[in-house]
Amino acid sequence: MRAWRLGRGLAIVALAAAVVAHAQVPSLAAQPETKSKKKHGDAAKTGLQPSQTPAYTIPVTPLGFAPPAQFYLGRRVAQVSLNFLDDEHLLFTFRVPGLIPRDAAAAGAAENARERRIRALVLALPNGQVTAEALWSVHDQKRYLWVLEDGHFLLRDRNMVQRGDAGLTLEPFLRFPGAVDYLELDPAQKLLVTDTTEPAAGTNAFATTSASGAVTPGTPPTAKANVTTEEAANRPEPQALLRILSMDTRSVELFSHVSSTVHLPVDGEGYYEALRSRGQSWEITHQSFRGPSRLLSRLDSACTPLLDAVAPGAVLATTCPVNGDFKLTLLTMDQQRLWEVNQPATRVWPLLGVMPKAGRFARSVIELTRSINSITPIDFEDLKGQVVQVFDLATGKIVLTAPTAPILDGGGNFALSPSGRRAAVLNDGAIQVFDLPEAPTTPKPPGI
């Protein structure tokens, strides 16, 4: 375990800023509501239709799901998660609206005021039979669930990360000295990257394992019951820490102090970054954790390229249009530009779901009626819908295009199965499951 500094031009920035910079649009939440705005995500009205007929359809209203209010659109709130545990079982979770019971001691506490109830259901295909269910509590509006390749999942809340199974049984996995703001996995799911906000005093980056198997990276300072005004004024500011942990041992491999929550496109050997070269030219490099960096390619972009590690040894670069469309480029560690795909400038706010062993990834975007930029306002009337596309990693071929409704800009409304042979979307009051052809095996990016 060692400390390290992030690269001088690393394209990991505050998540909200990264999304806005990439999409070149202001937040919808800042826009006034109008009487004429249409119901967002209505596939029948937008004309968006799937490229093929669903193999299975599971109505979600009988499960207790209700579309969230349009009020949340633009805030990137995690309202839903949809994942395959295996090719025959879906894990569907969603916020349950209504009052939250609290005991007298906890009434009025700020963290409880943000509490949300999440209903979790395991659904068997093809009929959607509920095989397990649970009710969870989470205490913020960020993403709370990540699925693992072995049929398990990670559930994040406050400073805790728990590991769950197909029976929705949870066990402690990680406990941190402060709130976990964000986490992500490398494509091979060997490394876990976490962003935390922790007290400045008494915090370190070391990890210890308890008898229960939970890992505690550092020891939180003992809370003081009575704090004077002077002590509060002189209290050090909380610190933001980024850690890379081993999924097998749960030990801290690397850590760094950061200024805010960041997205780190990491693989098993290092991380990818975009460095400005000259004008609108960018150098895409791979920085090894224990060695020199490697130049992969040079790309033109009007904004910092958005980088996502989609397979061991392969990174997807999304560049903003200099003149024309967005462009997706798959780069490999041996400096190949394996393929490029143009995307209309009317598709913004991308979200990714990756299944590298299956040779596929899914990409969700918000479809607009017109192209926009950082100085052109966006209104609800500009929303056409939300679209998910499934790509073959080896070729860049789009094997499925499907709308989702309602629009959920916080994600969680689409999924790929571990084999890559099935995809699911939440659309028009149902979970629609699509059967896909087998992914091609050649040509194939190195490391996949």
TIGU-567119 format. One record per residue (C-alpha): x, y, z. Coordinates in nm, 3 decimals. Each point is the difference from the previous one (the first is absolute). Layout:
BEGIN
nudren x: X, y: Y, z: Z
...
//
This chain:
BEGIN
nudren x: 0.000, y: 0.000, z: 0.000
nudren x: 0.139, y: 0.341, z: -0.092
nudren x: -0.106, y: 0.356, z: -0.068
nudren x: 0.017, y: 0.139, z: -0.351
nudren x: -0.083, y: 0.326, z: -0.172
nudren x: -0.240, y: 0.018, z: -0.289
nudren x: 0.138, y: 0.102, z: -0.340
nudren x: 0.041, y: 0.368, z: -0.081
nudren x: -0.266, y: -0.007, z: -0.271
nudren x: -0.206, y: -0.295, z: 0.114
nudren x: -0.349, y: 0.011, z: -0.146
nudren x: -0.164, y: -0.086, z: 0.331
nudren x: -0.196, y: 0.299, z: 0.116
nudren x: -0.299, y: 0.061, z: 0.222
nudren x: -0.269, y: -0.235, z: -0.131
nudren x: -0.263, y: 0.268, z: -0.043
nudren x: 0.245, y: 0.227, z: -0.178
nudren x: 0.116, y: -0.280, z: -0.226
nudren x: -0.350, y: -0.082, z: -0.113
nudren x: -0.088, y: 0.363, z: -0.067
nudren x: 0.327, y: 0.063, z: -0.180
nudren x: -0.043, y: -0.304, z: -0.218
nudren x: -0.363, y: 0.066, z: -0.083
nudren x: 0.054, y: 0.376, z: -0.029
nudren x: -0.341, y: 0.067, z: 0.155
nudren x: -0.125, y: 0.165, z: 0.319
nudren x: -0.202, y: -0.187, z: 0.259
nudren x: -0.366, y: -0.057, z: -0.068
nudren x: -0.067, y: 0.052, z: 0.368
nudren x: 0.073, y: 0.371, z: -0.044
nudren x: -0.265, y: 0.041, z: -0.266
nudren x: -0.350, y: 0.127, z: 0.083
nudren x: -0.289, y: -0.238, z: -0.054
nudren x: -0.246, y: 0.081, z: -0.274
nudren x: -0.359, y: -0.103, z: -0.047
nudren x: 0.073, y: -0.127, z: -0.349
nudren x: 0.274, y: -0.245, z: 0.091
nudren x: -0.073, y: -0.354, z: -0.105
nudren x: 0.021, y: -0.312, z: 0.207
nudren x: 0.368, y: -0.091, z: -0.016
nudren x: 0.098, y: -0.336, z: -0.137
nudren x: -0.335, y: -0.083, z: -0.159
nudren x: 0.114, y: -0.235, z: -0.278
nudren x: -0.332, y: 0.013, z: -0.179
nudren x: 0.018, y: 0.377, z: -0.032
nudren x: 0.369, y: 0.027, z: -0.085
nudren x: -0.008, y: -0.263, z: -0.272
nudren x: 0.302, y: -0.183, z: 0.147
nudren x: -0.040, y: -0.374, z: -0.056
nudren x: 0.226, y: -0.300, z: 0.075
nudren x: 0.196, y: -0.150, z: -0.289
nudren x: -0.148, y: -0.341, z: 0.079
nudren x: -0.293, y: -0.151, z: 0.188
nudren x: 0.055, y: -0.086, z: 0.370
nudren x: 0.015, y: -0.373, z: 0.077
nudren x: -0.158, y: 0.056, z: 0.343
nudren x: -0.196, y: 0.281, z: 0.162
nudren x: -0.048, y: 0.033, z: 0.377
nudren x: -0.253, y: 0.266, z: 0.115
nudren x: 0.143, y: 0.207, z: 0.287
nudren x: -0.315, y: 0.162, z: 0.141
nudren x: -0.105, y: -0.326, z: 0.174
nudren x: 0.347, y: -0.002, z: 0.159
nudren x: -0.069, y: 0.335, z: 0.167
nudren x: 0.207, y: 0.218, z: -0.234
nudren x: -0.126, y: 0.350, z: -0.085
nudren x: 0.185, y: 0.243, z: -0.231
nudren x: 0.185, y: 0.271, z: 0.196
nudren x: -0.115, y: 0.361, z: -0.027
nudren x: 0.139, y: 0.211, z: -0.282
nudren x: 0.130, y: 0.231, z: 0.274
nudren x: 0.309, y: -0.223, z: 0.031
nudren x: 0.099, y: 0.024, z: -0.366
nudren x: 0.335, y: 0.172, z: -0.036
nudren x: 0.112, y: -0.080, z: 0.355
nudren x: 0.156, y: -0.340, z: -0.085
nudren x: -0.181, y: -0.165, z: 0.290
nudren x: 0.033, y: -0.381, z: 0.019
nudren x: -0.365, y: -0.110, z: 0.013
nudren x: 0.028, y: -0.351, z: -0.144
nudren x: 0.246, y: -0.282, z: -0.064
nudren x: -0.049, y: -0.282, z: -0.251
nudren x: 0.260, y: -0.279, z: -0.024
nudren x: 0.040, y: -0.361, z: -0.107
nudren x: 0.127, y: -0.223, z: 0.281
nudren x: 0.029, y: -0.273, z: -0.265
nudren x: -0.167, y: -0.059, z: -0.336
nudren x: -0.319, y: -0.126, z: 0.167
nudren x: -0.041, y: 0.246, z: 0.291
nudren x: -0.041, y: 0.376, z: 0.019
nudren x: 0.058, y: 0.219, z: 0.306
nudren x: -0.244, y: 0.293, z: -0.012
nudren x: 0.013, y: 0.268, z: 0.270
nudren x: -0.186, y: 0.329, z: 0.026
nudren x: -0.085, y: 0.276, z: 0.242
nudren x: -0.324, y: -0.049, z: 0.192
nudren x: -0.171, y: 0.338, z: 0.047
nudren x: -0.171, y: 0.096, z: 0.323
nudren x: 0.076, y: 0.096, z: 0.357
nudren x: 0.293, y: -0.164, z: 0.177
nudren x: -0.054, y: -0.110, z: 0.361
nudren x: 0.266, y: 0.120, z: 0.247
nudren x: 0.044, y: -0.059, z: 0.368
nudren x: -0.014, y: 0.297, z: 0.235
nudren x: 0.375, y: 0.017, z: 0.052
nudren x: 0.070, y: 0.025, z: -0.370
nudren x: -0.280, y: 0.243, z: -0.085
nudren x: 0.129, y: 0.318, z: -0.160
nudren x: 0.350, y: -0.133, z: -0.066
nudren x: 0.136, y: 0.133, z: -0.329
nudren x: 0.112, y: -0.338, z: -0.130
nudren x: -0.340, y: -0.154, z: 0.071
nudren x: -0.169, y: 0.285, z: -0.182
nudren x: 0.172, y: -0.128, z: -0.315
nudren x: -0.092, y: -0.362, z: 0.062
nudren x: -0.163, y: -0.192, z: -0.285
nudren x: -0.165, y: -0.340, z: -0.002
nudren x: 0.108, y: -0.228, z: -0.285
nudren x: -0.199, y: -0.309, z: -0.091
nudren x: 0.211, y: -0.283, z: -0.143
nudren x: -0.144, y: -0.289, z: -0.205
nudren x: 0.166, y: -0.299, z: -0.166
nudren x: -0.205, y: -0.096, z: -0.309
nudren x: 0.026, y: -0.333, z: -0.179
nudren x: -0.028, y: -0.009, z: -0.377
nudren x: -0.209, y: -0.037, z: -0.204
nudren x: -0.311, y: 0.065, z: 0.216
nudren x: 0.143, y: 0.249, z: 0.248
nudren x: -0.077, y: -0.210, z: 0.307
nudren x: 0.136, y: 0.162, z: 0.318
nudren x: 0.251, y: -0.239, z: 0.159
nudren x: 0.132, y: 0.237, z: 0.268
nudren x: -0.088, y: 0.344, z: 0.131
nudren x: 0.130, y: 0.248, z: 0.257
nudren x: -0.038, y: 0.360, z: 0.116
nudren x: 0.317, y: 0.206, z: 0.041
nudren x: 0.073, y: 0.349, z: 0.132
nudren x: 0.252, y: 0.233, z: -0.165
nudren x: 0.083, y: 0.351, z: 0.112
nudren x: 0.083, y: 0.200, z: -0.311
nudren x: -0.108, y: 0.024, z: -0.363
nudren x: 0.310, y: -0.144, z: -0.165
nudren x: 0.046, y: -0.337, z: -0.166
nudren x: -0.026, y: -0.273, z: 0.259
nudren x: 0.040, y: -0.337, z: -0.180
nudren x: 0.265, y: -0.170, z: -0.218
nudren x: -0.036, y: -0.355, z: -0.131
nudren x: 0.289, y: -0.247, z: 0.003
nudren x: 0.074, y: -0.269, z: -0.258
nudren x: -0.051, y: -0.289, z: 0.243
nudren x: -0.368, y: 0.070, z: 0.071
nudren x: 0.069, y: 0.223, z: 0.300
nudren x: -0.030, y: 0.378, z: 0.032
nudren x: 0.133, y: 0.290, z: 0.209
nudren x: -0.238, y: 0.229, z: 0.191
nudren x: 0.134, y: 0.339, z: 0.111
nudren x: -0.144, y: 0.217, z: 0.278
nudren x: 0.177, y: 0.268, z: 0.202
nudren x: 0.338, y: -0.145, z: 0.107
nudren x: -0.098, y: -0.362, z: -0.060
nudren x: 0.028, y: -0.231, z: -0.301
nudren x: -0.182, y: -0.332, z: 0.033
nudren x: 0.012, y: -0.307, z: -0.223
nudren x: -0.327, y: -0.169, z: -0.097
nudren x: -0.105, y: -0.321, z: -0.174
nudren x: -0.295, y: -0.127, z: -0.203
nudren x: -0.196, y: -0.057, z: 0.322
nudren x: 0.056, y: 0.370, z: 0.088
nudren x: 0.196, y: -0.100, z: 0.308
nudren x: 0.246, y: 0.276, z: 0.087
nudren x: 0.334, y: -0.029, z: 0.179
nudren x: 0.258, y: 0.267, z: 0.094
nudren x: 0.264, y: 0.055, z: -0.266
nudren x: 0.167, y: 0.337, z: 0.065
nudren x: -0.032, y: 0.272, z: 0.263
nudren x: 0.167, y: 0.339, z: -0.045
nudren x: 0.081, y: 0.287, z: 0.238
nudren x: -0.238, y: 0.227, z: -0.193
nudren x: -0.279, y: -0.002, z: -0.256
nudren x: 0.057, y: -0.192, z: -0.324
nudren x: -0.093, y: 0.247, z: -0.274
nudren x: 0.066, y: -0.224, z: -0.299
nudren x: 0.151, y: -0.331, z: -0.099
nudren x: 0.080, y: -0.185, z: -0.321
nudren x: 0.169, y: -0.321, z: -0.110
nudren x: 0.264, y: -0.067, z: -0.260
nudren x: -0.122, y: -0.209, z: -0.299
nudren x: 0.143, y: -0.323, z: 0.141
nudren x: -0.153, y: 0.080, z: 0.343
nudren x: 0.331, y: -0.054, z: 0.175
nudren x: 0.027, y: 0.356, z: 0.130
nudren x: -0.248, y: 0.224, z: 0.179
nudren x: 0.036, y: 0.378, z: -0.022
nudren x: -0.167, y: 0.203, z: 0.275
nudren x: -0.048, y: 0.373, z: 0.062
nudren x: -0.063, y: 0.092, z: 0.364
nudren x: -0.048, y: 0.313, z: 0.209
nudren x: 0.166, y: -0.043, z: 0.339
nudren x: 0.097, y: 0.199, z: 0.309
nudren x: 0.339, y: 0.162, z: -0.043
nudren x: 0.127, y: -0.102, z: 0.342
nudren x: 0.073, y: -0.359, z: 0.092
nudren x: -0.052, y: -0.139, z: -0.349
nudren x: 0.248, y: -0.209, z: -0.192
nudren x: -0.005, y: -0.221, z: -0.306
nudren x: 0.081, y: -0.331, z: 0.165
nudren x: -0.244, y: -0.290, z: 0.012
nudren x: -0.068, y: -0.258, z: 0.269
nudren x: -0.222, y: -0.305, z: -0.014
nudren x: -0.247, y: -0.071, z: 0.279
nudren x: -0.113, y: -0.341, z: 0.119
nudren x: -0.314, y: 0.037, z: -0.211
nudren x: 0.210, y: 0.044, z: -0.313
nudren x: -0.082, y: 0.371, z: -0.040
nudren x: 0.292, y: 0.221, z: -0.095
nudren x: 0.048, y: 0.333, z: 0.174
nudren x: 0.231, y: 0.232, z: -0.201
nudren x: 0.121, y: 0.218, z: 0.286
nudren x: -0.154, y: 0.063, z: 0.339
nudren x: -0.256, y: 0.282, z: 0.043
nudren x: 0.074, y: 0.240, z: 0.285
nudren x: -0.210, y: -0.024, z: 0.313
nudren x: -0.291, y: 0.242, z: -0.013
nudren x: -0.008, y: 0.271, z: 0.266
nudren x: -0.337, y: 0.053, z: 0.161
nudren x: 0.029, y: 0.375, z: 0.070
nudren x: 0.183, y: 0.220, z: -0.247
nudren x: 0.048, y: 0.372, z: 0.071
nudren x: -0.048, y: 0.268, z: -0.264
nudren x: 0.375, y: 0.070, z: -0.003
nudren x: 0.083, y: -0.368, z: -0.043
nudren x: -0.250, y: -0.029, z: -0.284
nudren x: 0.150, y: 0.304, z: -0.175
nudren x: 0.353, y: -0.141, z: 0.027
nudren x: -0.092, y: -0.353, z: -0.101
nudren x: 0.189, y: -0.112, z: -0.312
nudren x: -0.200, y: -0.032, z: -0.318
nudren x: -0.102, y: -0.354, z: -0.103
nudren x: 0.231, y: -0.162, z: -0.251
nudren x: -0.084, y: -0.184, z: -0.321
nudren x: 0.191, y: -0.324, z: -0.054
nudren x: 0.020, y: -0.228, z: -0.301
nudren x: 0.100, y: -0.360, z: 0.073
nudren x: 0.067, y: -0.300, z: -0.221
nudren x: -0.067, y: -0.326, z: 0.183
nudren x: 0.041, y: -0.364, z: -0.091
nudren x: -0.335, y: -0.175, z: -0.034
nudren x: 0.153, y: -0.330, z: 0.116
nudren x: 0.179, y: 0.117, z: 0.314
nudren x: -0.180, y: 0.333, z: 0.048
nudren x: 0.335, y: 0.158, z: 0.079
nudren x: 0.088, y: 0.354, z: -0.109
nudren x: 0.242, y: -0.012, z: -0.293
nudren x: 0.025, y: 0.374, z: -0.072
nudren x: -0.151, y: 0.319, z: 0.133
nudren x: 0.002, y: 0.370, z: -0.086
nudren x: -0.147, y: 0.323, z: 0.131
nudren x: -0.239, y: 0.160, z: -0.250
nudren x: -0.198, y: 0.323, z: -0.009
nudren x: -0.337, y: -0.158, z: -0.079
nudren x: -0.172, y: -0.318, z: -0.114
nudren x: 0.170, y: -0.131, z: -0.314
nudren x: -0.046, y: -0.264, z: -0.269
nudren x: 0.319, y: -0.205, z: -0.040
nudren x: 0.012, y: -0.216, z: -0.316
nudren x: 0.214, y: -0.275, z: 0.151
nudren x: 0.103, y: -0.346, z: -0.115
nudren x: 0.211, y: -0.260, z: 0.179
nudren x: 0.330, y: 0.170, z: -0.083
nudren x: -0.071, y: 0.373, z: 0.012
nudren x: -0.239, y: 0.272, z: -0.113
nudren x: -0.078, y: 0.192, z: -0.317
nudren x: 0.021, y: 0.376, z: -0.034
nudren x: -0.048, y: 0.273, z: -0.259
nudren x: 0.271, y: 0.266, z: -0.024
nudren x: -0.051, y: 0.317, z: -0.203
nudren x: 0.259, y: 0.015, z: -0.276
nudren x: -0.063, y: 0.307, z: -0.215
nudren x: -0.324, y: 0.180, z: -0.074
nudren x: -0.272, y: -0.263, z: -0.018
nudren x: 0.244, y: -0.291, z: -0.024
nudren x: 0.021, y: -0.244, z: 0.294
nudren x: 0.245, y: -0.276, z: 0.085
nudren x: -0.164, y: -0.315, z: 0.140
nudren x: 0.247, y: -0.180, z: 0.224
nudren x: 0.014, y: -0.295, z: 0.238
nudren x: 0.179, y: 0.071, z: 0.327
nudren x: 0.134, y: -0.314, z: 0.165
nudren x: -0.028, y: -0.019, z: 0.379
nudren x: 0.363, y: -0.113, z: 0.022
nudren x: 0.161, y: 0.114, z: -0.323
nudren x: 0.005, y: 0.262, z: -0.277
nudren x: -0.296, y: 0.126, z: -0.198
nudren x: -0.075, y: -0.112, z: -0.356
nudren x: -0.144, y: 0.214, z: -0.279
nudren x: -0.293, y: -0.181, z: -0.163
nudren x: -0.130, y: 0.255, z: -0.249
nudren x: -0.070, y: 0.363, z: -0.077
nudren x: -0.363, y: 0.114, z: -0.040
nudren x: -0.169, y: 0.330, z: -0.084
nudren x: -0.273, y: 0.118, z: 0.236
nudren x: -0.167, y: 0.327, z: 0.096
nudren x: -0.011, y: -0.119, z: 0.364
nudren x: 0.201, y: -0.231, z: 0.223
nudren x: -0.056, y: -0.350, z: -0.143
nudren x: -0.208, y: -0.226, z: 0.222
nudren x: 0.191, y: -0.325, z: 0.063
nudren x: -0.144, y: -0.334, z: 0.112
nudren x: 0.196, y: -0.321, z: 0.049
nudren x: -0.224, y: -0.255, z: -0.175
nudren x: 0.231, y: -0.305, z: 0.002
nudren x: 0.350, y: -0.089, z: 0.120
nudren x: 0.228, y: 0.186, z: -0.236
nudren x: -0.276, y: 0.199, z: -0.174
nudren x: -0.144, y: 0.346, z: 0.064
nudren x: -0.300, y: 0.171, z: -0.159
nudren x: 0.061, y: 0.369, z: -0.074
nudren x: -0.303, y: 0.222, z: -0.057
nudren x: 0.090, y: 0.332, z: -0.161
nudren x: -0.209, y: 0.312, z: -0.042
nudren x: -0.070, y: 0.123, z: -0.352
nudren x: 0.244, y: 0.252, z: -0.143
nudren x: -0.223, y: 0.022, z: -0.304
nudren x: -0.279, y: -0.256, z: -0.010
nudren x: -0.076, y: -0.305, z: 0.212
nudren x: 0.130, y: -0.158, z: 0.318
nudren x: 0.247, y: -0.280, z: -0.068
nudren x: 0.062, y: -0.327, z: 0.184
nudren x: 0.350, y: -0.143, z: -0.049
nudren x: 0.126, y: -0.330, z: 0.142
nudren x: 0.373, y: 0.011, z: 0.073
nudren x: 0.220, y: -0.291, z: 0.108
nudren x: 0.325, y: -0.027, z: 0.194
nudren x: 0.190, y: -0.094, z: -0.316
nudren x: -0.090, y: 0.343, z: -0.143
nudren x: -0.272, y: -0.124, z: -0.233
nudren x: -0.300, y: 0.216, z: -0.081
nudren x: -0.225, y: -0.304, z: -0.032
nudren x: -0.316, y: 0.176, z: -0.116
nudren x: -0.183, y: 0.333, z: -0.007
nudren x: -0.375, y: 0.064, z: 0.010
nudren x: -0.168, y: 0.336, z: -0.043
nudren x: -0.291, y: 0.096, z: 0.224
nudren x: -0.239, y: 0.290, z: -0.073
nudren x: 0.066, y: 0.325, z: 0.184
nudren x: -0.360, y: -0.026, z: 0.127
nudren x: 0.098, y: -0.290, z: 0.232
nudren x: 0.138, y: 0.117, z: 0.334
nudren x: 0.069, y: -0.115, z: 0.360
nudren x: 0.140, y: -0.348, z: -0.076
nudren x: -0.003, y: -0.283, z: 0.254
nudren x: 0.181, y: -0.332, z: -0.050
nudren x: -0.059, y: -0.361, z: 0.101
nudren x: 0.286, y: -0.239, z: -0.082
nudren x: 0.026, y: -0.378, z: -0.031
nudren x: 0.358, y: -0.047, z: -0.129
nudren x: 0.006, y: -0.381, z: 0.030
nudren x: -0.311, y: -0.010, z: -0.218
nudren x: 0.163, y: 0.236, z: -0.252
nudren x: -0.272, y: 0.266, z: 0.026
nudren x: -0.092, y: 0.329, z: 0.165
nudren x: -0.322, y: 0.202, z: 0.020
nudren x: -0.020, y: 0.378, z: -0.027
nudren x: -0.296, y: 0.215, z: 0.102
nudren x: -0.051, y: 0.358, z: -0.124
nudren x: -0.264, y: 0.271, z: 0.021
nudren x: -0.144, y: 0.071, z: -0.346
nudren x: -0.075, y: 0.368, z: -0.073
nudren x: -0.198, y: 0.157, z: -0.280
nudren x: 0.292, y: 0.228, z: -0.092
nudren x: 0.371, y: 0.041, z: 0.061
nudren x: 0.099, y: 0.235, z: 0.281
nudren x: 0.312, y: 0.150, z: 0.158
nudren x: 0.111, y: 0.158, z: 0.326
nudren x: -0.165, y: 0.335, z: -0.072
nudren x: -0.325, y: -0.129, z: -0.147
nudren x: -0.269, y: -0.067, z: 0.262
nudren x: -0.168, y: -0.339, z: 0.015
nudren x: -0.367, y: -0.042, z: 0.084
nudren x: -0.220, y: -0.300, z: 0.065
nudren x: -0.145, y: 0.056, z: -0.345
nudren x: 0.341, y: -0.092, z: -0.144
nudren x: -0.016, y: -0.352, z: 0.147
nudren x: -0.088, y: -0.268, z: -0.251
nudren x: 0.072, y: -0.300, z: 0.223
nudren x: 0.272, y: -0.231, z: 0.125
nudren x: 0.167, y: -0.265, z: -0.215
nudren x: 0.218, y: -0.302, z: 0.083
nudren x: 0.234, y: -0.154, z: -0.256
nudren x: 0.192, y: -0.328, z: 0.036
nudren x: 0.340, y: -0.013, z: -0.173
nudren x: 0.230, y: -0.287, z: -0.092
nudren x: 0.340, y: 0.080, z: 0.152
nudren x: 0.192, y: -0.166, z: -0.282
nudren x: -0.161, y: 0.185, z: -0.290
nudren x: -0.201, y: 0.297, z: 0.132
nudren x: -0.313, y: -0.146, z: -0.162
nudren x: -0.327, y: 0.106, z: 0.165
nudren x: -0.202, y: -0.318, z: 0.062
nudren x: -0.295, y: 0.160, z: 0.182
nudren x: -0.161, y: 0.343, z: 0.023
nudren x: -0.285, y: 0.036, z: 0.250
nudren x: -0.179, y: 0.294, z: 0.166
nudren x: -0.051, y: 0.025, z: 0.375
nudren x: -0.282, y: 0.178, z: 0.178
nudren x: -0.022, y: 0.184, z: 0.227
nudren x: 0.325, y: 0.188, z: -0.058
nudren x: 0.234, y: -0.075, z: 0.290
nudren x: 0.312, y: 0.213, z: -0.041
nudren x: 0.145, y: -0.160, z: 0.314
nudren x: 0.010, y: -0.333, z: -0.186
nudren x: -0.098, y: -0.342, z: 0.127
nudren x: -0.265, y: -0.065, z: -0.267
nudren x: 0.196, y: -0.240, z: -0.225
nudren x: 0.213, y: -0.313, z: 0.041
nudren x: 0.209, y: -0.259, z: -0.186
nudren x: 0.014, y: -0.367, z: 0.102
nudren x: 0.336, y: -0.159, z: 0.093
nudren x: 0.003, y: -0.195, z: -0.329
nudren x: -0.085, y: 0.308, z: -0.206
nudren x: -0.285, y: -0.196, z: -0.159
nudren x: -0.277, y: 0.197, z: 0.173
nudren x: -0.074, y: 0.366, z: 0.062
nudren x: -0.276, y: 0.155, z: 0.210
nudren x: -0.148, y: 0.350, z: 0.013
nudren x: -0.267, y: 0.166, z: 0.210
nudren x: -0.248, y: 0.136, z: -0.252
nudren x: -0.367, y: 0.092, z: -0.019
nudren x: -0.106, y: -0.159, z: 0.329
nudren x: 0.196, y: -0.324, z: -0.044
nudren x: 0.341, y: -0.162, z: 0.005
nudren x: 0.066, y: -0.101, z: -0.360
nudren x: 0.252, y: -0.283, z: -0.050
nudren x: 0.168, y: -0.047, z: -0.339
nudren x: 0.183, y: -0.307, z: -0.131
nudren x: 0.322, y: 0.091, z: -0.184
nudren x: 0.224, y: -0.193, z: -0.240
nudren x: 0.333, y: -0.132, z: 0.119
nudren x: 0.273, y: 0.263, z: 0.005
nudren x: 0.273, y: -0.036, z: -0.266
nudren x: 0.334, y: -0.143, z: 0.108
nudren x: 0.213, y: 0.161, z: -0.273
nudren x: 0.140, y: 0.255, z: -0.037
nudren x: 0.052, y: 0.036, z: 0.375
nudren x: 0.170, y: 0.273, z: 0.206
nudren x: 0.311, y: -0.121, z: 0.186
nudren x: -0.080, y: -0.096, z: 0.358
nudren x: -0.373, y: -0.067, z: -0.055
//
